[in-house]
Amino acid sequence: MFKLINQTVPVQPNTVERCSWHAGTYGVKTAFHANAMKIGKPVFKAMGKDGPDYISSDCALAGHPIAQGMAQDGLPAAKLAHPLSLVRIAYGLE
């Protein structure tokens, strides 16, 4: 896609290929939330390890719990953005 735009932008992606364990509504239900946050810890740590400016997920429900988990683990705060919004931001089309 970037070749189609014919412009180079500086990005340093950190891809984390692991489930955050929110499985639809499972992780937001009171009865399961603490367990989902515990199981998702490796994702939170991996997402925050490089102090990103933004975080994103291809899972529509996982972004907010990831941001919450990063905050609970004392990791640097990062803005949450949709993956397509990151392309817009990278090209200065804010």
KEKEDREN-357469 format. One record per atom (N, C-alpha, C): atom name; residue in one letter; residue number from 1; y, x, z. Coordinates in nm, 4 decimals. Atoms other than C-alpha are relative to their C-alpha. Layout:
{atom: CA rest: A nr: NUM Y: Y X: X Z: Z}
...
***
This chain:
{atom: N rest: M nr: 1 Y: -0.1187 X: 0.0818 Z: 0.0000}
{atom: CA rest: M nr: 1 Y: 0.0000 X: 0.0000 Z: 0.0000}
{atom: C rest: M nr: 1 Y: 0.1253 X: 0.0864 Z: 0.0000}
{atom: N rest: F nr: 2 Y: -0.1173 X: -0.0859 Z: -0.0022}
{atom: CA rest: F nr: 2 Y: 0.2432 X: 0.2824 Z: 0.0807}
{atom: C rest: F nr: 2 Y: 0.0263 X: 0.0637 Z: -0.1358}
{atom: N rest: K nr: 3 Y: -0.0185 X: -0.0558 Z: 0.1339}
{atom: CA rest: K nr: 3 Y: 0.1816 X: 0.4303 Z: -0.2651}
{atom: C rest: K nr: 3 Y: 0.0673 X: -0.1010 Z: -0.0917}
{atom: N rest: L nr: 4 Y: -0.0630 X: 0.1031 Z: 0.0814}
{atom: CA rest: L nr: 4 Y: 0.2816 X: 0.0986 Z: -0.4194}
{atom: C rest: L nr: 4 Y: 0.1498 X: -0.0069 Z: 0.0278}
{atom: N rest: I nr: 5 Y: -0.1408 X: 0.0029 Z: -0.0362}
{atom: CA rest: I nr: 5 Y: 0.6102 X: 0.1111 Z: -0.2331}
{atom: C rest: I nr: 5 Y: 0.0708 X: 0.1257 Z: -0.0502}
{atom: N rest: N nr: 6 Y: -0.0497 X: -0.1267 Z: 0.0545}
{atom: CA rest: N nr: 6 Y: 0.6532 X: 0.4713 Z: -0.3553}
{atom: C rest: N nr: 6 Y: 0.1066 X: 0.0647 Z: 0.0885}
{atom: N rest: Q nr: 7 Y: -0.0908 X: -0.0615 Z: -0.0957}
{atom: CA rest: Q nr: 7 Y: 0.8274 X: 0.5903 Z: -0.0429}
{atom: C rest: Q nr: 7 Y: -0.0846 X: 0.0479 Z: 0.1180}
{atom: N rest: T nr: 8 Y: 0.0729 X: -0.0537 Z: -0.1136}
{atom: CA rest: T nr: 8 Y: 0.7024 X: 0.8074 Z: 0.2406}
{atom: C rest: T nr: 8 Y: 0.0769 X: -0.0268 Z: 0.1282}
{atom: N rest: V nr: 9 Y: -0.0622 X: 0.0207 Z: -0.1313}
{atom: CA rest: V nr: 9 Y: 0.7687 X: 0.7154 Z: 0.6018}
{atom: C rest: V nr: 9 Y: -0.0809 X: 0.0776 Z: 0.1034}
{atom: N rest: P nr: 10 Y: 0.0725 X: -0.0753 Z: -0.1033}
{atom: CA rest: P nr: 10 Y: 0.6827 X: 0.9235 Z: 0.9083}
{atom: C rest: P nr: 10 Y: -0.0641 X: -0.0937 Z: 0.1027}
{atom: N rest: V nr: 11 Y: 0.0725 X: 0.0772 Z: -0.1014}
{atom: CA rest: V nr: 11 Y: 0.4150 X: 0.7519 Z: 1.1187}
{atom: C rest: V nr: 11 Y: -0.1109 X: 0.0868 Z: 0.0579}
{atom: N rest: Q nr: 12 Y: 0.1089 X: -0.0704 Z: -0.0652}
{atom: CA rest: Q nr: 12 Y: 0.1628 X: 0.8850 Z: 1.3649}
{atom: C rest: Q nr: 12 Y: -0.0912 X: -0.1042 Z: 0.0635}
{atom: N rest: P nr: 13 Y: 0.0852 X: 0.1057 Z: -0.0546}
{atom: CA rest: P nr: 13 Y: -0.1033 X: 0.6153 Z: 1.4045}
{atom: C rest: P nr: 13 Y: -0.1068 X: 0.0550 Z: 0.0948}
{atom: N rest: N nr: 14 Y: 0.1091 X: -0.0284 Z: -0.0911}
{atom: CA rest: N nr: 14 Y: -0.3513 X: 0.6216 Z: 1.6889}
{atom: C rest: N nr: 14 Y: -0.0906 X: -0.1222 Z: -0.0061}
{atom: N rest: T nr: 15 Y: 0.0907 X: 0.1124 Z: 0.0169}
{atom: CA rest: T nr: 15 Y: -0.6432 X: 0.3981 Z: 1.5968}
{atom: C rest: T nr: 15 Y: -0.1036 X: -0.0008 Z: 0.1109}
{atom: N rest: V nr: 16 Y: 0.0986 X: 0.0172 Z: -0.1055}
{atom: CA rest: V nr: 16 Y: -0.8557 X: 0.2686 Z: 1.8818}
{atom: C rest: V nr: 16 Y: -0.0985 X: -0.1053 Z: -0.0482}
{atom: N rest: E nr: 17 Y: 0.1009 X: 0.0926 Z: 0.0501}
{atom: CA rest: E nr: 17 Y: -1.1771 X: 0.1123 Z: 1.7571}
{atom: C rest: E nr: 17 Y: -0.0935 X: -0.0391 Z: 0.1130}
{atom: N rest: R nr: 18 Y: 0.0777 X: 0.0482 Z: -0.1130}
{atom: CA rest: R nr: 18 Y: -1.2990 X: -0.0641 Z: 2.0654}
{atom: C rest: R nr: 18 Y: 0.0532 X: -0.1377 Z: 0.0379}
{atom: N rest: C nr: 19 Y: -0.0386 X: 0.1356 Z: -0.0372}
{atom: CA rest: C nr: 19 Y: -1.2945 X: -0.4254 Z: 2.1784}
{atom: C rest: C nr: 19 Y: 0.0687 X: -0.0005 Z: 0.1360}
{atom: N rest: S nr: 20 Y: -0.0717 X: 0.0100 Z: -0.1275}
{atom: CA rest: S nr: 20 Y: -1.0496 X: -0.5158 Z: 2.4554}
{atom: C rest: S nr: 20 Y: -0.0604 X: -0.1076 Z: 0.0904}
{atom: N rest: W nr: 21 Y: 0.0772 X: 0.0968 Z: -0.0784}
{atom: CA rest: W nr: 21 Y: -1.2891 X: -0.7869 Z: 2.5792}
{atom: C rest: W nr: 21 Y: 0.0748 X: -0.1255 Z: 0.0378}
{atom: N rest: H nr: 22 Y: -0.0667 X: 0.1250 Z: -0.0307}
{atom: CA rest: H nr: 22 Y: -1.0669 X: -1.0874 Z: 2.5586}
{atom: C rest: H nr: 22 Y: -0.0620 X: -0.1175 Z: -0.0729}
{atom: N rest: A nr: 23 Y: 0.0883 X: 0.0994 Z: 0.0620}
{atom: CA rest: A nr: 23 Y: -1.3026 X: -1.2791 Z: 2.3283}
{atom: C rest: A nr: 23 Y: 0.0561 X: -0.1419 Z: -0.0033}
{atom: N rest: G nr: 24 Y: -0.0595 X: 0.1333 Z: 0.0072}
{atom: CA rest: G nr: 24 Y: -1.0861 X: -1.5739 Z: 2.2418}
{atom: C rest: G nr: 24 Y: 0.0732 X: -0.0315 Z: 0.1281}
{atom: N rest: T nr: 25 Y: -0.0655 X: 0.0381 Z: -0.1250}
{atom: CA rest: T nr: 25 Y: -0.9914 X: -1.7466 Z: 2.5644}
{atom: C rest: T nr: 25 Y: -0.0692 X: 0.0575 Z: 0.1232}
{atom: N rest: Y nr: 26 Y: 0.0744 X: -0.0554 Z: -0.1140}
{atom: CA rest: Y nr: 26 Y: -1.2451 X: -1.5630 Z: 2.7857}
{atom: C rest: Y nr: 26 Y: 0.0899 X: 0.0800 Z: 0.0937}
{atom: N rest: G nr: 27 Y: -0.0792 X: -0.0910 Z: -0.0820}
{atom: CA rest: G nr: 27 Y: -1.0039 X: -1.2980 Z: 2.9094}
{atom: C rest: G nr: 27 Y: 0.1238 X: -0.0596 Z: 0.0620}
{atom: N rest: V nr: 28 Y: -0.1193 X: 0.0598 Z: -0.0595}
{atom: CA rest: V nr: 28 Y: -0.7181 X: -1.5341 Z: 2.9856}
{atom: C rest: V nr: 28 Y: -0.0341 X: -0.1088 Z: 0.1013}
{atom: N rest: K nr: 29 Y: 0.0406 X: 0.0983 Z: -0.1011}
{atom: CA rest: K nr: 29 Y: -0.9194 X: -1.7758 Z: 3.1998}
{atom: C rest: K nr: 29 Y: -0.0011 X: 0.0669 Z: 0.1363}
{atom: N rest: T nr: 30 Y: -0.0106 X: -0.0543 Z: -0.1355}
{atom: CA rest: T nr: 30 Y: -0.8611 X: -1.7243 Z: 3.5710}
{atom: C rest: T nr: 30 Y: -0.1321 X: 0.0575 Z: 0.0492}
{atom: N rest: A nr: 31 Y: 0.1308 X: -0.0429 Z: -0.0509}
{atom: CA rest: A nr: 31 Y: -1.2325 X: -1.6931 Z: 3.6460}
{atom: C rest: A nr: 31 Y: -0.0468 X: 0.1327 Z: -0.0597}
{atom: N rest: F nr: 32 Y: 0.0501 X: -0.1183 Z: 0.0699}
{atom: CA rest: F nr: 32 Y: -1.2841 X: -1.4084 Z: 3.3961}
{atom: C rest: F nr: 32 Y: 0.1050 X: 0.1085 Z: -0.0242}
{atom: N rest: H nr: 33 Y: -0.1091 X: -0.0908 Z: 0.0344}
{atom: CA rest: H nr: 33 Y: -0.9446 X: -1.2382 Z: 3.3676}
{atom: C rest: H nr: 33 Y: -0.0169 X: 0.1396 Z: 0.0621}
{atom: N rest: A nr: 34 Y: 0.0134 X: -0.1306 Z: -0.0664}
{atom: CA rest: A nr: 34 Y: -1.0029 X: -0.9616 Z: 3.6249}
{atom: C rest: A nr: 34 Y: -0.1132 X: 0.0810 Z: -0.0618}
{atom: N rest: N nr: 35 Y: 0.1131 X: -0.0695 Z: 0.0623}
{atom: CA rest: N nr: 35 Y: -1.3397 X: -0.8768 Z: 3.4688}
{atom: C rest: N nr: 35 Y: 0.0371 X: 0.0507 Z: -0.1393}
{atom: N rest: A nr: 36 Y: -0.0420 X: -0.0415 Z: 0.1344}
{atom: CA rest: A nr: 36 Y: -1.1900 X: -0.8663 Z: 3.1174}
{atom: C rest: A nr: 36 Y: 0.0958 X: 0.1183 Z: 0.0078}
{atom: N rest: M nr: 37 Y: -0.0944 X: -0.1110 Z: -0.0152}
{atom: CA rest: M nr: 37 Y: -0.9097 X: -0.6377 Z: 3.2381}
{atom: C rest: M nr: 37 Y: -0.0736 X: 0.1277 Z: 0.0392}
{atom: N rest: K nr: 38 Y: 0.0787 X: -0.1168 Z: -0.0402}
{atom: CA rest: K nr: 38 Y: -1.1647 X: -0.4047 Z: 3.3996}
{atom: C rest: K nr: 38 Y: -0.0756 X: 0.0568 Z: -0.1200}
{atom: N rest: I nr: 39 Y: 0.0776 X: -0.0437 Z: 0.1167}
{atom: CA rest: I nr: 39 Y: -1.3805 X: -0.3902 Z: 3.0864}
{atom: C rest: I nr: 39 Y: 0.0923 X: 0.0566 Z: -0.1079}
{atom: N rest: G nr: 40 Y: -0.0952 X: -0.0461 Z: 0.1013}
{atom: CA rest: G nr: 40 Y: -1.0714 X: -0.3379 Z: 2.8685}
{atom: C rest: G nr: 40 Y: 0.0705 X: 0.1302 Z: 0.0334}
{atom: N rest: K nr: 41 Y: -0.0702 X: -0.1225 Z: -0.0413}
{atom: CA rest: K nr: 41 Y: -0.9498 X: -0.0296 Z: 3.0638}
{atom: C rest: K nr: 41 Y: -0.0095 X: 0.1149 Z: -0.1004}
{atom: N rest: P nr: 42 Y: 0.0053 X: -0.1099 Z: 0.0982}
{atom: CA rest: P nr: 42 Y: -1.0812 X: 0.2231 Z: 2.8071}
{atom: C rest: P nr: 42 Y: 0.0950 X: -0.0227 Z: -0.1182}
{atom: N rest: V nr: 43 Y: -0.0930 X: 0.0309 Z: 0.1099}
{atom: CA rest: V nr: 43 Y: -0.8768 X: 0.0448 Z: 2.5382}
{atom: C rest: V nr: 43 Y: 0.1428 X: 0.0266 Z: 0.0448}
{atom: N rest: F nr: 44 Y: -0.1367 X: -0.0176 Z: -0.0498}
{atom: CA rest: F nr: 44 Y: -0.5618 X: 0.0437 Z: 2.7531}
{atom: C rest: F nr: 44 Y: 0.0347 X: 0.1482 Z: 0.0081}
{atom: N rest: K nr: 45 Y: -0.0239 X: -0.1442 Z: -0.0143}
{atom: CA rest: K nr: 45 Y: -0.5946 X: 0.4138 Z: 2.8291}
{atom: C rest: K nr: 45 Y: 0.0118 X: 0.0678 Z: -0.1361}
{atom: N rest: A nr: 46 Y: -0.0038 X: -0.0602 Z: 0.1337}
{atom: CA rest: A nr: 46 Y: -0.6665 X: 0.5048 Z: 2.4655}
{atom: C rest: A nr: 46 Y: 0.1275 X: -0.0381 Z: -0.0747}
{atom: N rest: M nr: 47 Y: -0.1224 X: 0.0447 Z: 0.0683}
{atom: CA rest: M nr: 47 Y: -0.3720 X: 0.2983 Z: 2.3401}
{atom: C rest: M nr: 47 Y: 0.1229 X: 0.0711 Z: 0.0556}
{atom: N rest: G nr: 48 Y: -0.1181 X: -0.0584 Z: -0.0616}
{atom: CA rest: G nr: 48 Y: -0.1291 X: 0.4563 Z: 2.5864}
{atom: C rest: G nr: 48 Y: 0.0007 X: 0.1499 Z: 0.0135}
{atom: N rest: K nr: 49 Y: 0.0122 X: -0.1436 Z: -0.0267}
{atom: CA rest: K nr: 49 Y: -0.2480 X: 0.8169 Z: 2.5829}
{atom: C rest: K nr: 49 Y: 0.1092 X: 0.0853 Z: -0.0629}
{atom: N rest: D nr: 50 Y: -0.1024 X: -0.0806 Z: 0.0679}
{atom: CA rest: D nr: 50 Y: 0.0174 X: 0.9445 Z: 2.3391}
{atom: C rest: D nr: 50 Y: 0.1418 X: -0.0533 Z: 0.0209}
{atom: N rest: G nr: 51 Y: -0.1331 X: 0.0559 Z: -0.0243}
{atom: CA rest: G nr: 51 Y: 0.3096 X: 0.7401 Z: 2.4751}
{atom: C rest: G nr: 51 Y: 0.0589 X: -0.0653 Z: -0.1235}
{atom: N rest: P nr: 52 Y: -0.0477 X: 0.0592 Z: 0.1253}
{atom: CA rest: P nr: 52 Y: 0.3473 X: 0.5167 Z: 2.1685}
{atom: C rest: P nr: 52 Y: 0.1292 X: -0.0801 Z: 0.0167}
{atom: N rest: D nr: 53 Y: -0.1182 X: 0.0861 Z: 0.0024}
{atom: CA rest: D nr: 53 Y: 0.6686 X: 0.3400 Z: 2.0733}
{atom: C rest: D nr: 53 Y: -0.0425 X: -0.1462 Z: -0.0140}
{atom: N rest: Y nr: 54 Y: 0.0509 X: 0.1344 Z: 0.0271}
{atom: CA rest: Y nr: 54 Y: 0.4675 X: 0.0375 Z: 1.9566}
{atom: C rest: Y nr: 54 Y: -0.1503 X: -0.0032 Z: 0.0208}
{atom: N rest: I nr: 55 Y: 0.1441 X: 0.0248 Z: 0.0013}
{atom: CA rest: I nr: 55 Y: 0.1228 X: -0.1080 Z: 2.0129}
{atom: C rest: I nr: 55 Y: -0.0236 X: -0.1251 Z: -0.0823}
{atom: N rest: S nr: 56 Y: 0.0341 X: 0.1129 Z: 0.0836}
{atom: CA rest: S nr: 56 Y: -0.0550 X: -0.3569 Z: 1.7927}
{atom: C rest: S nr: 56 Y: -0.1507 X: -0.0174 Z: 0.0022}
{atom: N rest: S nr: 57 Y: 0.1434 X: 0.0263 Z: 0.0061}
{atom: CA rest: S nr: 57 Y: -0.3948 X: -0.5150 Z: 1.7464}
{atom: C rest: S nr: 57 Y: -0.0289 X: -0.0914 Z: -0.1179}
{atom: N rest: D nr: 58 Y: 0.0398 X: 0.0917 Z: 0.1056}
{atom: CA rest: D nr: 58 Y: -0.5813 X: -0.6792 Z: 1.4633}
{atom: C rest: D nr: 58 Y: -0.0565 X: -0.1288 Z: 0.0592}
{atom: N rest: C nr: 59 Y: 0.0421 X: 0.1202 Z: -0.0725}
{atom: CA rest: C nr: 59 Y: -0.6966 X: -0.9317 Z: 1.7257}
{atom: C rest: C nr: 59 Y: 0.1253 X: -0.0679 Z: 0.0537}
{atom: N rest: A nr: 60 Y: -0.1237 X: 0.0700 Z: -0.0363}
{atom: CA rest: A nr: 60 Y: -0.4218 X: -1.1883 Z: 1.7688}
{atom: C rest: A nr: 60 Y: 0.0150 X: -0.0235 Z: 0.1501}
{atom: N rest: L nr: 61 Y: -0.0079 X: 0.0284 Z: -0.1428}
{atom: CA rest: L nr: 61 Y: -0.5086 X: -1.2541 Z: 2.1338}
{atom: C rest: L nr: 61 Y: 0.0000 X: 0.1244 Z: 0.0880}
{atom: N rest: A nr: 62 Y: 0.0181 X: -0.1199 Z: -0.0820}
{atom: CA rest: A nr: 62 Y: -0.5535 X: -0.8941 Z: 2.2489}
{atom: C rest: A nr: 62 Y: 0.1290 X: 0.0748 Z: 0.0316}
{atom: N rest: G nr: 63 Y: -0.1213 X: -0.0786 Z: -0.0184}
{atom: CA rest: G nr: 63 Y: -0.1995 X: -0.7567 Z: 2.2221}
{atom: C rest: G nr: 63 Y: 0.0619 X: -0.0114 Z: 0.1372}
{atom: N rest: H nr: 64 Y: -0.0635 X: 0.0182 Z: -0.1308}
{atom: CA rest: H nr: 64 Y: -0.0533 X: -0.9080 Z: 2.5374}
{atom: C rest: H nr: 64 Y: -0.0861 X: 0.0535 Z: 0.1144}
{atom: N rest: P nr: 65 Y: 0.0823 X: -0.0602 Z: -0.1054}
{atom: CA rest: P nr: 65 Y: -0.3535 X: -0.8197 Z: 2.7598}
{atom: C rest: P nr: 65 Y: -0.0026 X: 0.1530 Z: -0.0071}
{atom: N rest: I nr: 66 Y: -0.0044 X: -0.1457 Z: 0.0122}
{atom: CA rest: I nr: 66 Y: -0.3450 X: -0.4633 Z: 2.6214}
{atom: C rest: I nr: 66 Y: 0.1297 X: 0.0523 Z: 0.0628}
{atom: N rest: A nr: 67 Y: -0.1286 X: -0.0409 Z: -0.0583}
{atom: CA rest: A nr: 67 Y: 0.0242 X: -0.4335 Z: 2.7106}
{atom: C rest: A nr: 67 Y: -0.0033 X: -0.0163 Z: 0.1520}
{atom: N rest: Q nr: 68 Y: 0.0112 X: 0.0239 Z: -0.1431}
{atom: CA rest: Q nr: 68 Y: -0.0482 X: -0.5823 Z: 3.0531}
{atom: C rest: Q nr: 68 Y: -0.0877 X: 0.1071 Z: 0.0657}
{atom: N rest: G nr: 69 Y: 0.0899 X: -0.1017 Z: -0.0535}
{atom: CA rest: G nr: 69 Y: -0.3384 X: -0.3414 Z: 3.1106}
{atom: C rest: G nr: 69 Y: 0.0641 X: 0.1373 Z: 0.0027}
{atom: N rest: M nr: 70 Y: -0.0709 X: -0.1283 Z: 0.0016}
{atom: CA rest: M nr: 70 Y: -0.1263 X: -0.0440 Z: 3.0095}
{atom: C rest: M nr: 70 Y: 0.0987 X: 0.0075 Z: 0.1162}
{atom: N rest: A nr: 71 Y: -0.0965 X: 0.0032 Z: -0.1099}
{atom: CA rest: A nr: 71 Y: 0.1409 X: -0.1498 Z: 3.2603}
{atom: C rest: A nr: 71 Y: -0.0710 X: 0.0134 Z: 0.1345}
{atom: N rest: Q nr: 72 Y: 0.0751 X: -0.0076 Z: -0.1256}
{atom: CA rest: Q nr: 72 Y: -0.1176 X: -0.1985 Z: 3.5366}
{atom: C rest: Q nr: 72 Y: -0.0537 X: 0.1403 Z: 0.0250}
{atom: N rest: D nr: 73 Y: 0.0527 X: -0.1362 Z: -0.0135}
{atom: CA rest: D nr: 73 Y: -0.2554 X: 0.1494 Z: 3.4695}
{atom: C rest: D nr: 73 Y: 0.1108 X: 0.1047 Z: 0.0086}
{atom: N rest: G nr: 74 Y: -0.1128 X: -0.0927 Z: -0.0124}
{atom: CA rest: G nr: 74 Y: 0.0935 X: 0.3018 Z: 3.4919}
{atom: C rest: G nr: 74 Y: 0.0275 X: 0.0804 Z: -0.1258}
{atom: N rest: L nr: 75 Y: -0.0239 X: -0.0689 Z: 0.1275}
{atom: CA rest: L nr: 75 Y: 0.0984 X: 0.4020 Z: 3.1247}
{atom: C rest: L nr: 75 Y: 0.1391 X: -0.0357 Z: -0.0520}
{atom: N rest: P nr: 76 Y: -0.1345 X: 0.0288 Z: 0.0524}
{atom: CA rest: P nr: 76 Y: 0.4290 X: 0.4216 Z: 2.9350}
{atom: C rest: P nr: 76 Y: 0.0052 X: -0.1352 Z: -0.0716}
{atom: N rest: A nr: 77 Y: -0.0181 X: 0.1291 Z: 0.0663}
{atom: CA rest: A nr: 77 Y: 0.5615 X: 0.0874 Z: 2.8157}
{atom: C rest: A nr: 77 Y: 0.0206 X: 0.0211 Z: -0.1497}
{atom: N rest: A nr: 78 Y: -0.0152 X: -0.0037 Z: 0.1456}
{atom: CA rest: A nr: 78 Y: 0.5398 X: 0.0243 Z: 2.4413}
{atom: C rest: A nr: 78 Y: 0.0271 X: -0.1423 Z: -0.0480}
{atom: N rest: K nr: 79 Y: -0.0288 X: 0.1313 Z: 0.0570}
{atom: CA rest: K nr: 79 Y: 0.6730 X: -0.2611 Z: 2.2314}
{atom: C rest: K nr: 79 Y: -0.1249 X: -0.0524 Z: -0.0701}
{atom: N rest: L nr: 80 Y: 0.1122 X: 0.0654 Z: 0.0659}
{atom: CA rest: L nr: 80 Y: 0.4099 X: -0.5062 Z: 2.1109}
{atom: C rest: L nr: 80 Y: 0.0481 X: -0.0588 Z: -0.1311}
{atom: N rest: A nr: 81 Y: -0.0406 X: 0.0507 Z: 0.1312}
{atom: CA rest: A nr: 81 Y: 0.4295 X: -0.5841 Z: 1.7381}
{atom: C rest: A nr: 81 Y: -0.1228 X: -0.0346 Z: -0.0831}
{atom: N rest: H nr: 82 Y: 0.1051 X: 0.0379 Z: 0.0945}
{atom: CA rest: H nr: 82 Y: 0.2172 X: -0.7542 Z: 1.4748}
{atom: C rest: H nr: 82 Y: -0.0181 X: 0.1156 Z: -0.0991}
{atom: N rest: P nr: 83 Y: 0.0217 X: -0.1107 Z: 0.0941}
{atom: CA rest: P nr: 83 Y: 0.0551 X: -0.5025 Z: 1.2346}
{atom: C rest: P nr: 83 Y: 0.0922 X: -0.0030 Z: -0.1225}
{atom: N rest: L nr: 84 Y: -0.0892 X: 0.0068 Z: 0.1167}
{atom: CA rest: L nr: 84 Y: 0.2620 X: -0.6282 Z: 0.9395}
{atom: C rest: L nr: 84 Y: 0.1451 X: 0.0260 Z: 0.0385}
{atom: N rest: S nr: 85 Y: -0.1351 X: -0.0309 Z: -0.0469}
{atom: CA rest: S nr: 85 Y: 0.5780 X: -0.6061 Z: 1.1468}
{atom: C rest: S nr: 85 Y: 0.0203 X: 0.1507 Z: 0.0107}
{atom: N rest: L nr: 86 Y: -0.0108 X: -0.1453 Z: -0.0077}
{atom: CA rest: L nr: 86 Y: 0.5026 X: -0.2365 Z: 1.1968}
{atom: C rest: L nr: 86 Y: 0.0335 X: 0.0608 Z: -0.1357}
{atom: N rest: V nr: 87 Y: -0.0336 X: -0.0480 Z: 0.1354}
{atom: CA rest: V nr: 87 Y: 0.5160 X: -0.1845 Z: 0.8196}
{atom: C rest: V nr: 87 Y: 0.1477 X: -0.0253 Z: -0.0266}
{atom: N rest: R nr: 88 Y: -0.1424 X: 0.0357 Z: 0.0183}
{atom: CA rest: R nr: 88 Y: 0.8514 X: -0.3636 Z: 0.8090}
{atom: C rest: R nr: 88 Y: 0.0894 X: 0.0946 Z: 0.0799}
{atom: N rest: I nr: 89 Y: -0.0781 X: -0.0891 Z: -0.0847}
{atom: CA rest: I nr: 89 Y: 0.9818 X: -0.1523 Z: 1.0976}
{atom: C rest: I nr: 89 Y: -0.0009 X: 0.1431 Z: -0.0556}
{atom: N rest: A nr: 90 Y: 0.0121 X: -0.1367 Z: 0.0532}
{atom: CA rest: A nr: 90 Y: 0.8527 X: 0.1730 Z: 0.9432}
{atom: C rest: A nr: 90 Y: 0.0917 X: 0.0215 Z: -0.1203}
{atom: N rest: Y nr: 91 Y: -0.0850 X: -0.0113 Z: 0.1184}
{atom: CA rest: Y nr: 91 Y: 1.0484 X: 0.1017 Z: 0.6256}
{atom: C rest: Y nr: 91 Y: 0.1444 X: -0.0406 Z: 0.0258}
{atom: N rest: G nr: 92 Y: -0.1385 X: 0.0323 Z: -0.0354}
{atom: CA rest: G nr: 92 Y: 1.3649 X: 0.0067 Z: 0.8133}
{atom: C rest: G nr: 92 Y: 0.0438 X: -0.1377 Z: -0.0479}
{atom: N rest: L nr: 93 Y: -0.0317 X: 0.1345 Z: 0.0489}
{atom: CA rest: L nr: 93 Y: 1.3483 X: -0.3570 Z: 0.7042}
{atom: C rest: L nr: 93 Y: 0.0140 X: -0.0974 Z: 0.1166}
{atom: N rest: E nr: 94 Y: -0.0130 X: 0.0822 Z: -0.1203}
{atom: CA rest: E nr: 94 Y: 1.4219 X: -0.4858 Z: 1.0531}
{atom: C rest: E nr: 94 Y: 0.1045 X: -0.1006 Z: -0.0230}
***
